[in-house]
Amino acid sequence: MTSLSVEMLAADAVEPITSAGNAQLGIAVLAGIAVIVLLITKLKMHAFLALTIGSLALGSFAGAAPAKTIASFTAGLGSTVAGVGVLIALGAILGKLLADSGGADQIVDTILARTSHRAMPWAMVLIASIIGLPLFFEVGIVLMIPVVLLVAKRGNYSLMRIGIPALAGLSVMHGLIPPHPGPLVAIDALDANLGVTLALGVLVAIPTVIIAGPVFSRYAARWVDIKAPEKMIPQRPSEDLDRRPSFGATLATILLPVVLMLAKALVDIVVDDPEQGLQRVTDVIGSPLIALLAAVIVGMFTLGRAAGFTKARLSTTVEKSLAPIAGVLLIVGAGGGFKQTLIDAGVGQMILEFSEDWSIPALLLGWLIAVGIRLATGSATVATISAAGLVAPLAADMSTSHAALLVLAVGAGSLFFSHVNDAGFWLVKEYFGMDVGQTVKTWSVMETIISVVSLAFILLLSLIL
């Protein structure tokens, strides 16, 4: 699509694509979400196709012309992929470098070697949080669960005592901390400041992950007292690397984009002068694109070359990292298309009017909408993208800090009570050798604790800031 056509679509999107009343729009939203849910849960359709069909159904139920619905969906898809697609790709490259070079193993081995028996759950939540910074949730699970199972077996721990902290660390990073796709898209939709959102997200994430991880794992281990299943404990292949990167270099590489983005946020707050030289520099190096690109380039040396990778192997690692994210990009893009269809249909204004009548605080409303979509679709990313689109009008007059808190509230709602329509639910169930009931009592309850506790801290921050 040419830039001219995108500009024309954006101009057309100023006016609603339908003149339907609030009642019809409300029914259309429910029907569109219901179509997505049925296609994903009953027909096992890929989320990209389900979101595309659901967007067209939404427009039809709202009485919009098909051409306008298609234009809204494609404009939303294009702008979303343009905004976050490069960041997702860079995050995937960094994650692959981390895994293939042995850097992830180096972090794990170093921390475990210095951790006492009682402190092990705290070590696991720390490892998972660090590992989860640049990685997608699913990639983090695949990377962490073999370690969890080995630690539980060798240390004779209850699996839940070790597993729940690791899962909590990964999940909190996924839902609240950019550059993960959900928070990035919500930041874009609500026009929030990425650095401020990142800083506040870290403030919320620390107490949340402690409560949902090491603290809750005590109770989870009592409710479901199981050992690591023998059939799932990995037999690691022989290592073909002569050496691997140091702990310090690996940790510095992972934290580099976070440090650069936080530096930008701090300078923006302290200096607050766009013409000042320092702020102009930090605006560039602290942008998510440059921060992640810098981490990837640095990682090629601190991770890849440190592990003895040749130029050819580095190239192969980058190539292999990009193929698996095609589905993620399409789902995120289609979620953005669904969001834009919601906005152009006038649903955002309808939500705004309802929220004024109900006198529900914007942060709580964003959380509730995300909870509803999460329960219905099972996708945290879809819930974040869709809810952010719905509450976008509420962020128009917000301060920088409160817009960031609204992003976090939506992200928190997107994690609420993972159940049978969530792929993560089945991934955890199978790896840990649990039945459905045990998975609900551990994983599902943990996700709910993350959602509710993080909302409580977000509301508390909204009173202080």
Kinemage of the C-alpha trace (Angstrom):
@kinemage 1
@onewidth
@group {chain A} dominant
@subgroup {mainchain}
@vectorlist {calphas} color= white
{ca met a 1} P 0.000 0.000 0.000
{ca thr a 2} L 1.427 3.418 -0.941
{ca ser a 3} L 1.957 6.169 1.603
{ca leu a 4} L -0.633 8.276 -0.221
{ca ser a 5} L -3.295 5.614 0.133
{ca val a 6} L -2.474 5.219 3.824
{ca glu a 7} L -2.851 8.965 4.335
{ca met a 8} L -6.211 8.893 2.522
{ca leu a 9} L -7.376 6.007 4.711
{ca ala a 10} L -6.287 7.855 7.808
{ca ala a 11} L -8.201 10.909 6.690
{ca asp a 12} L -11.318 8.850 6.015
{ca ala a 13} L -11.033 7.247 9.453
{ca val a 14} L -11.707 10.595 11.162
{ca glu a 15} L -15.415 10.098 10.501
{ca pro a 16} L -17.111 6.909 11.767
{ca ile a 17} L -17.568 4.277 9.069
{ca thr a 18} L -21.155 3.759 10.232
{ca ser a 19} L -23.962 5.849 11.671
{ca ala a 20} L -25.239 3.038 13.911
{ca gly a 21} L -26.486 3.901 17.380
{ca asn a 22} L -24.834 2.797 20.607
{ca ala a 23} L -27.124 -0.216 21.010
{ca gln a 24} L -26.303 -1.562 17.539
{ca leu a 25} L -22.593 -0.830 18.038
{ca gly a 26} L -22.624 -2.655 21.368
{ca ile a 27} L -24.233 -5.691 19.771
{ca ala a 28} L -21.758 -5.493 16.882
{ca val a 29} L -18.796 -5.502 19.273
{ca leu a 30} L -20.143 -8.522 21.164
{ca ala a 31} L -20.889 -10.304 17.904
{ca gly a 32} L -17.438 -9.558 16.465
{ca ile a 33} L -15.706 -10.834 19.607
{ca ala a 34} L -18.004 -13.878 19.665
{ca val a 35} L -17.020 -14.714 16.074
{ca ile a 36} L -13.334 -14.532 17.010
{ca val a 37} L -13.867 -16.696 20.100
{ca leu a 38} L -15.836 -19.348 18.218
{ca leu a 39} L -13.350 -19.509 15.377
{ca ile a 40} L -10.374 -19.850 17.748
{ca thr a 41} L -11.924 -22.199 20.309
{ca lys a 42} L -14.368 -24.336 18.326
{ca leu a 43} L -12.905 -24.430 14.838
{ca lys a 44} L -9.263 -24.129 16.030
{ca met a 45} L -8.672 -21.451 13.421
{ca his a 46} L -5.422 -19.491 13.438
{ca ala a 47} L -5.777 -16.222 15.361
{ca phe a 48} L -4.774 -14.176 12.295
{ca leu a 49} L -7.663 -15.537 10.234
{ca ala a 50} L -10.070 -15.330 13.185
{ca leu a 51} L -9.223 -11.674 13.812
{ca thr a 52} L -9.578 -10.847 10.110
{ca ile a 53} L -12.979 -12.522 9.836
{ca gly a 54} L -14.058 -11.055 13.187
{ca ser a 55} L -13.185 -7.553 11.997
{ca leu a 56} L -15.284 -7.987 8.840
{ca ala a 57} L -18.131 -9.397 10.932
{ca leu a 58} L -17.935 -6.431 13.302
{ca gly a 59} L -18.242 -3.984 10.427
{ca ser a 60} L -21.165 -5.915 8.933
{ca phe a 61} L -23.060 -6.092 12.230
{ca ala a 62} L -22.468 -2.371 12.743
{ca gly a 63} L -23.979 -1.622 9.332
{ca ala a 64} L -20.808 -0.297 7.735
{ca ala a 65} L -20.126 -0.578 4.019
{ca pro a 66} L -17.789 -3.543 3.324
{ca ala a 67} L -15.318 -1.315 1.490
{ca lys a 68} L -14.985 0.975 4.521
{ca thr a 69} L -14.563 -1.963 6.877
{ca ile a 70} L -11.820 -3.412 4.676
{ca ala a 71} L -10.117 0.002 4.483
{ca ser a 72} L -10.182 0.380 8.275
{ca phe a 73} L -8.848 -3.130 8.854
{ca thr a 74} L -6.000 -2.858 6.343
{ca ala a 75} L -5.028 0.620 7.580
{ca gly a 76} L -4.903 -0.640 11.167
{ca leu a 77} L -2.941 -3.733 10.192
{ca gly a 78} L -0.423 -1.709 8.204
{ca ser a 79} L 0.137 0.954 10.859
{ca thr a 80} L 0.502 -1.644 13.620
{ca val a 81} L 3.061 -3.724 11.739
{ca ala a 82} L 4.893 -0.563 10.713
{ca gly a 83} L 5.009 0.577 14.339
{ca val a 84} L 6.066 -2.614 16.098
{ca gly a 85} L 7.126 -5.082 13.388
{ca val a 86} L 10.791 -4.041 13.348
{ca leu a 87} L 10.917 -4.099 17.144
{ca ile a 88} L 9.497 -7.614 17.271
{ca ala a 89} L 12.067 -8.740 14.700
{ca leu a 90} L 14.956 -7.192 16.629
{ca gly a 91} L 13.724 -8.772 19.860
{ca ala a 92} L 13.607 -12.171 18.162
{ca ile a 93} L 17.180 -11.791 16.896
{ca leu a 94} L 18.446 -10.830 20.353
{ca gly a 95} L 16.612 -13.766 21.917
{ca lys a 96} L 18.092 -16.212 19.414
{ca leu a 97} L 21.605 -14.882 19.996
{ca leu a 98} L 21.060 -15.270 23.729
{ca ala a 99} L 19.927 -18.878 23.409
{ca asp a 100} L 22.354 -20.144 20.742
{ca ser a 101} L 25.480 -18.571 22.221
{ca gly a 102} L 24.954 -20.165 25.626
{ca gly a 103} L 24.451 -16.761 27.219
{ca ala a 104} L 21.141 -17.825 28.741
{ca asp a 105} L 22.772 -20.926 30.229
{ca gln a 106} L 25.587 -18.777 31.592
{ca ile a 107} L 23.141 -16.553 33.480
{ca val a 108} L 21.247 -19.545 34.834
{ca asp a 109} L 24.358 -21.468 35.910
{ca thr a 110} L 25.959 -18.446 37.559
{ca ile a 111} L 22.935 -17.563 39.665
{ca leu a 112} L 22.168 -21.159 40.623
{ca ala a 113} L 25.752 -21.775 41.726
{ca arg a 114} L 25.490 -18.887 44.172
{ca thr a 115} L 22.007 -19.593 45.511
{ca ser a 116} L 21.068 -21.385 48.707
{ca his a 117} L 18.278 -23.958 48.955
{ca arg a 118} L 15.820 -21.547 50.598
{ca ala a 119} L 16.565 -18.752 48.136
{ca met a 120} L 16.031 -20.884 45.034
{ca pro a 121} L 12.455 -19.663 44.293
{ca trp a 122} L 13.743 -16.092 44.432
{ca ala a 123} L 16.593 -17.022 42.110
{ca met a 124} L 14.138 -18.561 39.637
{ca val a 125} L 11.951 -15.458 39.538
{ca leu a 126} L 15.058 -13.326 39.009
{ca ile a 127} L 16.342 -15.538 36.198
{ca ala a 128} L 12.963 -15.647 34.466
{ca ser a 129} L 12.527 -11.877 34.732
{ca ile a 130} L 15.947 -11.242 33.205
{ca ile a 131} L 15.489 -13.864 30.498
{ca gly a 132} L 11.960 -12.599 29.840
{ca leu a 133} L 13.037 -9.036 29.077
{ca pro a 134} L 13.957 -9.549 25.397
{ca leu a 135} L 12.048 -12.792 24.726
{ca phe a 136} L 8.481 -13.583 23.726
{ca phe a 137} L 6.534 -15.411 26.425
{ca glu a 138} L 6.379 -18.685 24.504
{ca val a 139} L 10.107 -18.558 23.747
{ca gly a 140} L 10.819 -17.801 27.399
{ca ile a 141} L 8.781 -20.805 28.523
{ca val a 142} L 10.567 -23.140 26.132
{ca leu a 143} L 13.911 -21.765 27.335
{ca met a 144} L 13.108 -21.763 31.067
{ca ile a 145} L 11.057 -24.912 31.644
{ca pro a 146} L 13.936 -27.351 30.977
{ca val a 147} L 15.940 -25.440 33.595
{ca val a 148} L 12.983 -25.481 36.006
{ca leu a 149} L 12.573 -29.239 35.646
{ca leu a 150} L 16.286 -29.914 36.129
{ca val a 151} L 16.519 -27.673 39.211
{ca ala a 152} L 13.394 -29.245 40.737
{ca lys a 153} L 14.753 -32.762 40.190
{ca arg a 154} L 18.344 -32.200 41.294
{ca gly a 155} L 17.349 -30.118 44.325
{ca asn a 156} L 14.412 -32.392 45.244
{ca tyr a 157} L 11.967 -29.465 45.182
{ca ser a 158} L 8.232 -29.530 44.686
{ca leu a 159} L 7.812 -28.548 41.042
{ca met a 160} L 5.423 -25.721 41.877
{ca arg a 161} L 7.897 -24.156 44.328
{ca ile a 162} L 10.343 -23.658 41.474
{ca gly a 163} L 7.990 -23.452 38.480
{ca ile a 164} L 5.531 -20.805 39.665
{ca pro a 165} L 8.222 -18.128 40.307
{ca ala a 166} L 9.697 -18.748 36.849
{ca leu a 167} L 6.294 -18.552 35.155
{ca ala a 168} L 5.432 -15.398 37.119
{ca gly a 169} L 8.621 -13.669 36.006
{ca leu a 170} L 7.988 -14.476 32.351
{ca ser a 171} L 4.301 -13.539 32.485
{ca val a 172} L 4.807 -10.176 34.190
{ca met a 173} L 7.475 -9.194 31.671
{ca his a 174} L 5.171 -10.240 28.827
{ca gly a 175} L 2.142 -8.288 30.046
{ca leu a 176} L 3.645 -5.103 31.472
{ca ile a 177} L 7.115 -4.408 30.098
{ca pro a 178} L 7.937 -3.169 26.576
{ca pro a 179} L 9.414 -4.154 24.128
{ca his a 180} L 6.936 -7.048 24.252
{ca pro a 181} L 4.322 -6.757 21.471
{ca gly a 182} L 1.225 -6.153 23.630
{ca pro a 183} L 2.597 -3.217 25.647
{ca leu a 184} L 4.229 -1.731 22.532
{ca val a 185} L 0.955 -1.727 20.603
{ca ala a 186} L -0.929 -0.303 23.602
{ca ile a 187} L 1.667 2.474 23.924
{ca asp a 188} L 1.184 3.300 20.254
{ca ala a 189} L -2.635 3.169 20.443
{ca leu a 190} L -2.824 5.366 23.549
{ca asp a 191} L -0.020 7.692 22.411
{ca ala a 192} L 1.822 7.028 25.673
{ca asn a 193} L 5.494 7.688 26.351
{ca leu a 194} L 7.473 4.453 26.064
{ca gly a 195} L 10.184 5.410 28.544
{ca val a 196} L 7.719 6.524 31.217
{ca thr a 197} L 5.645 3.379 30.659
{ca leu a 198} L 8.769 1.253 30.998
{ca ala a 199} L 9.810 2.981 34.223
{ca leu a 200} L 6.359 2.718 35.815
{ca gly a 201} L 6.016 -0.843 34.507
{ca val a 202} L 9.178 -1.853 36.355
{ca leu a 203} L 7.845 -0.231 39.560
{ca val a 204} L 4.622 -2.231 39.266
{ca ala a 205} L 6.334 -5.443 38.121
{ca ile a 206} L 8.716 -5.831 41.084
{ca pro a 207} L 6.148 -6.204 43.904
{ca thr a 208} L 3.730 -8.027 41.601
{ca val a 209} L 6.217 -10.706 40.606
{ca ile a 210} L 7.249 -11.205 44.245
{ca ile a 211} L 3.665 -11.791 45.398
{ca ala a 212} L 2.618 -13.945 42.423
{ca gly a 213} L 5.933 -15.823 42.308
{ca pro a 214} L 7.859 -16.836 45.448
{ca val a 215} L 5.031 -15.956 47.867
{ca phe a 216} L 2.201 -17.690 45.995
{ca ser a 217} L 4.413 -20.676 45.148
{ca arg a 218} L 4.295 -21.700 48.835
{ca tyr a 219} L 0.544 -22.241 48.575
{ca ala a 220} L 0.652 -23.673 45.052
{ca ala a 221} L 3.146 -26.306 46.234
{ca arg a 222} L 0.707 -27.360 48.963
{ca trp a 223} L -2.299 -27.504 46.637
{ca val a 224} L -0.442 -29.387 43.897
{ca asp a 225} L 2.529 -31.253 45.387
{ca ile a 226} L 4.146 -32.930 42.388
{ca lys a 227} L 7.662 -33.733 41.256
{ca ala a 228} L 9.168 -32.987 37.872
{ca pro a 229} L 7.848 -35.554 35.355
{ca glu a 230} L 10.697 -37.826 34.242
{ca lys a 231} L 9.545 -37.963 30.620
{ca met a 232} L 9.762 -34.161 30.289
{ca ile a 233} L 13.192 -33.691 31.866
{ca pro a 234} L 15.467 -32.803 28.943
{ca gln a 235} L 18.551 -34.668 27.900
{ca arg a 236} L 20.756 -31.849 26.711
{ca pro a 237} L 22.644 -32.499 23.477
{ca ser a 238} L 26.398 -32.426 23.450
{ca glu a 239} L 27.606 -28.847 23.421
{ca asp a 240} L 29.304 -27.809 20.180
{ca leu a 241} L 30.614 -24.501 21.519
{ca asp a 242} L 34.234 -24.144 22.625
{ca arg a 243} L 33.311 -21.304 24.961
{ca arg a 244} L 30.376 -19.138 25.898
{ca pro a 245} L 29.954 -15.472 26.840
{ca ser a 246} L 30.632 -14.267 30.362
{ca phe a 247} L 27.852 -13.581 32.834
{ca gly a 248} L 28.587 -9.849 32.967
{ca ala a 249} L 28.673 -9.397 29.205
{ca thr a 250} L 25.445 -11.353 28.741
{ca leu a 251} L 23.604 -9.424 31.448
{ca ala a 252} L 24.859 -6.081 30.099
{ca thr a 253} L 23.670 -6.963 26.587
{ca ile a 254} L 20.184 -7.926 27.761
{ca leu a 255} L 19.804 -4.798 29.881
{ca leu a 256} L 21.260 -2.387 27.291
{ca pro a 257} L 17.937 -1.498 25.564
{ca val a 258} L 16.204 -1.123 28.928
{ca val a 259} L 18.935 1.217 30.187
{ca leu a 260} L 18.847 3.326 27.011
{ca met a 261} L 15.055 3.695 27.114
{ca leu a 262} L 15.069 4.508 30.830
{ca ala a 263} L 17.819 7.101 30.252
{ca lys a 264} L 15.643 8.805 27.646
{ca ala a 265} L 12.693 8.880 30.050
{ca leu a 266} L 14.778 10.367 32.867
{ca val a 267} L 16.309 13.053 30.629
{ca asp a 268} L 12.858 13.937 29.261
{ca ile a 269} L 11.625 14.460 32.820
{ca val a 270} L 14.666 16.323 34.173
{ca val a 271} L 15.666 18.437 31.150
{ca asp a 272} L 12.312 18.857 29.351
{ca asp a 273} L 13.839 20.934 26.530
{ca pro a 274} L 13.660 19.323 23.058
{ca glu a 275} L 16.291 21.749 21.737
{ca gln a 276} L 18.838 20.844 24.414
{ca gly a 277} L 21.716 18.731 23.096
{ca leu a 278} L 21.541 15.977 25.719
{ca gln a 279} L 17.828 15.454 25.208
{ca arg a 280} L 18.227 15.355 21.428
{ca val a 281} L 20.847 12.605 21.805
{ca thr a 282} L 18.816 10.543 24.283
{ca asp a 283} L 15.702 10.942 22.124
{ca val a 284} L 17.587 9.095 19.388
{ca ile a 285} L 19.473 6.429 21.346
{ca gly a 286} L 16.515 5.870 23.680
{ca ser a 287} L 14.006 5.247 20.921
{ca pro a 288} L 12.990 1.564 20.964
{ca leu a 289} L 14.241 0.984 17.414
{ca ile a 290} L 17.744 2.308 18.077
{ca ala a 291} L 17.928 0.797 21.588
{ca leu a 292} L 17.071 -2.709 20.371
{ca leu a 293} L 19.221 -2.352 17.252
{ca ala a 294} L 22.154 -1.339 19.444
{ca ala a 295} L 21.585 -4.386 21.675
{ca val a 296} L 21.513 -6.694 18.641
{ca ile a 297} L 24.725 -5.241 17.193
{ca val a 298} L 26.467 -5.360 20.571
{ca gly a 299} L 25.115 -8.884 21.106
{ca met a 300} L 26.730 -10.101 17.897
{ca phe a 301} L 30.086 -9.411 19.564
{ca thr a 302} L 29.394 -9.951 23.294
{ca leu a 303} L 27.309 -13.085 22.674
{ca gly a 304} L 27.966 -14.433 19.176
{ca arg a 305} L 31.661 -13.755 18.667
{ca ala a 306} L 32.362 -14.436 22.353
{ca ala a 307} L 30.935 -17.935 21.796
{ca gly a 308} L 33.181 -18.438 18.770
{ca phe a 309} L 30.510 -17.839 16.117
{ca thr a 310} L 31.835 -17.253 12.625
{ca lys a 311} L 30.303 -14.603 10.383
{ca ala a 312} L 28.400 -17.341 8.567
{ca arg a 313} L 26.970 -18.747 11.797
{ca leu a 314} L 25.923 -15.294 12.976
{ca ser a 315} L 24.098 -14.803 9.693
{ca thr a 316} L 22.398 -18.193 10.063
{ca thr a 317} L 21.343 -17.394 13.636
{ca val a 318} L 19.746 -14.125 12.532
{ca glu a 319} L 18.000 -15.860 9.645
{ca lys a 320} L 16.605 -18.637 11.837
{ca ser a 321} L 15.353 -16.113 14.416
{ca leu a 322} L 13.086 -14.344 11.929
{ca ala a 323} L 11.139 -17.282 10.482
{ca pro a 324} L 9.213 -18.214 13.676
{ca ile a 325} L 7.914 -14.669 14.251
{ca ala a 326} L 5.886 -14.513 11.010
{ca gly a 327} L 2.812 -15.774 12.843
{ca val a 328} L 3.336 -13.327 15.702
{ca leu a 329} L 3.596 -10.392 13.303
{ca leu a 330} L 0.422 -11.419 11.481
{ca ile a 331} L -1.540 -11.874 14.704
{ca val a 332} L -0.358 -8.544 16.084
{ca gly a 333} L -1.130 -6.855 12.748
{ca ala a 334} L -4.605 -8.387 12.538
{ca gly a 335} L -5.208 -7.354 16.141
{ca gly a 336} L -4.325 -3.807 15.118
{ca gly a 337} L -6.749 -4.104 12.205
{ca phe a 338} L -9.506 -5.222 14.575
{ca lys a 339} L -8.655 -2.315 16.877
{ca gln a 340} L -8.867 0.190 14.005
{ca thr a 341} L -12.200 -1.250 12.895
{ca leu a 342} L -13.487 -0.754 16.443
{ca ile a 343} L -12.257 2.829 16.493
{ca asp a 344} L -13.572 3.759 13.044
{ca ala a 345} L -16.966 2.257 13.841
{ca gly a 346} L -17.259 4.742 16.707
{ca val a 347} L -16.981 2.163 19.467
{ca gly a 348} L -14.344 4.200 21.290
{ca gln a 349} L -16.713 7.144 21.560
{ca met a 350} L -19.463 4.812 22.725
{ca ile a 351} L -17.213 3.466 25.488
{ca leu a 352} L -16.326 7.030 26.435
{ca glu a 353} L -19.992 7.940 26.788
{ca phe a 354} L -20.742 4.805 28.793
{ca ser a 355} L -17.786 5.426 31.086
{ca glu a 356} L -19.089 8.904 31.842
{ca asp a 357} L -22.481 7.481 32.791
{ca trp a 358} L -21.018 4.681 34.908
{ca ser a 359} L -18.453 6.923 36.601
{ca ile a 360} L -15.863 4.157 36.301
{ca pro a 361} L -12.261 5.398 36.511
{ca ala a 362} L -10.471 5.106 33.176
{ca leu a 363} L -7.786 2.801 34.593
{ca leu a 364} L -10.361 0.382 35.998
{ca leu a 365} L -12.408 0.518 32.786
{ca gly a 366} L -9.354 -0.322 30.649
{ca trp a 367} L -8.562 -3.235 32.964
{ca leu a 368} L -12.153 -4.574 32.872
{ca ile a 369} L -12.364 -4.429 29.073
{ca ala a 370} L -9.038 -6.263 28.738
{ca val a 371} L -10.222 -8.880 31.262
{ca gly a 372} L -13.379 -9.509 29.231
{ca ile a 373} L -11.512 -9.948 25.962
{ca arg a 374} L -8.825 -12.094 27.625
{ca leu a 375} L -11.453 -14.439 29.102
{ca ala a 376} L -13.221 -14.616 25.753
{ca thr a 377} L -10.285 -15.108 23.384
{ca gly a 378} L -7.522 -16.516 25.586
{ca ser a 379} L -4.963 -14.206 23.981
{ca ala a 380} L -3.198 -11.614 26.115
{ca thr a 381} L -1.928 -9.818 23.014
{ca val a 382} L -5.376 -9.665 21.376
{ca ala a 383} L -6.870 -8.447 24.668
{ca thr a 384} L -4.241 -5.723 25.014
{ca ile a 385} L -4.546 -4.508 21.431
{ca ser a 386} L -8.365 -4.528 21.374
{ca ala a 387} L -8.815 -2.961 24.810
{ca ala a 388} L -6.244 -0.255 24.036
{ca gly a 389} L -8.204 0.656 20.909
{ca leu a 390} L -11.460 0.839 22.848
{ca val a 391} L -10.156 3.114 25.615
{ca ala a 392} L -7.967 5.270 23.367
{ca pro a 393} L -10.363 8.268 23.579
{ca leu a 394} L -9.989 8.253 27.363
{ca ala a 395} L -6.243 8.858 27.053
{ca ala a 396} L -6.620 11.997 24.931
{ca asp a 397} L -6.596 14.435 27.869
{ca met a 398} L -4.460 12.395 30.254
{ca ser a 399} L -1.075 13.392 31.624
{ca thr a 400} L 1.999 11.490 30.468
{ca ser a 401} L 2.151 9.403 33.633
{ca his a 402} L -1.556 8.511 33.626
{ca ala a 403} L -1.494 7.532 29.944
{ca ala a 404} L 1.372 5.192 30.821
{ca leu a 405} L -0.629 3.812 33.756
{ca leu a 406} L -3.574 3.181 31.409
{ca val a 407} L -1.267 1.116 29.195
{ca leu a 408} L -0.238 -0.896 32.254
{ca ala a 409} L -3.851 -1.313 33.406
{ca val a 410} L -4.790 -2.747 30.006
{ca gly a 411} L -1.735 -5.021 30.114
{ca ala a 412} L -2.653 -6.194 33.607
{ca gly a 413} L -6.202 -7.023 32.525
{ca ser a 414} L -4.886 -9.024 29.578
{ca leu a 415} L -3.262 -11.533 31.962
{ca phe a 416} L -6.394 -12.344 33.964
{ca phe a 417} L -7.247 -16.058 34.522
{ca ser a 418} L -5.664 -18.005 31.688
{ca his a 419} L -7.817 -21.047 30.963
{ca val a 420} L -8.505 -23.661 28.304
{ca asn a 421} L -8.669 -21.239 25.356
{ca asp a 422} L -5.103 -20.049 26.024
{ca ala a 423} L -2.187 -21.859 24.381
{ca gly a 424} L -0.020 -21.040 27.380
{ca phe a 425} L -2.399 -23.010 29.619
{ca trp a 426} L -1.810 -26.199 27.648
{ca leu a 427} L 1.919 -25.567 27.318
{ca val a 428} L 2.308 -25.354 31.108
{ca lys a 429} L -0.015 -28.321 31.678
{ca glu a 430} L 1.932 -30.622 29.383
{ca tyr a 431} L 5.433 -29.576 30.455
{ca phe a 432} L 4.600 -29.920 34.153
{ca gly a 433} L 2.634 -33.134 33.730
{ca met a 434} L -0.524 -31.777 35.408
{ca asp a 435} L -4.202 -32.379 34.739
{ca val a 436} L -6.622 -29.539 33.911
{ca gly a 437} L -7.736 -29.072 37.520
{ca gln a 438} L -4.165 -28.829 38.813
{ca thr a 439} L -3.268 -26.354 36.083
{ca val a 440} L -6.222 -24.145 37.021
{ca lys a 441} L -5.273 -24.205 40.730
{ca thr a 442} L -1.698 -23.161 39.970
{ca trp a 443} L -1.115 -21.460 36.614
{ca ser a 444} L -4.599 -19.902 36.229
{ca val a 445} L -4.664 -18.612 39.813
{ca met a 446} L -1.140 -17.223 39.427
{ca glu a 447} L -2.170 -15.291 36.306
{ca thr a 448} L -5.179 -13.873 38.159
{ca ile a 449} L -2.993 -12.792 41.081
{ca ile a 450} L -0.650 -11.001 38.660
{ca ser a 451} L -3.579 -9.200 37.064
{ca val a 452} L -5.267 -8.098 40.301
{ca val a 453} L -2.117 -7.227 42.253
{ca ser a 454} L -0.641 -5.191 39.402
{ca leu a 455} L -3.939 -3.297 39.059
{ca ala a 456} L -3.813 -2.470 42.782
{ca phe a 457} L -0.295 -1.016 42.449
{ca ile a 458} L -1.291 0.863 39.276
{ca leu a 459} L -4.238 2.485 41.073
{ca leu a 460} L -1.961 3.324 43.997
{ca leu a 461} L 0.526 5.018 41.670
{ca ser a 462} L -2.319 6.973 40.054
{ca leu a 463} L -3.081 8.513 43.445
{ca ile a 464} L 0.548 9.465 44.030
{ca leu a 465} L 1.509 10.799 40.581
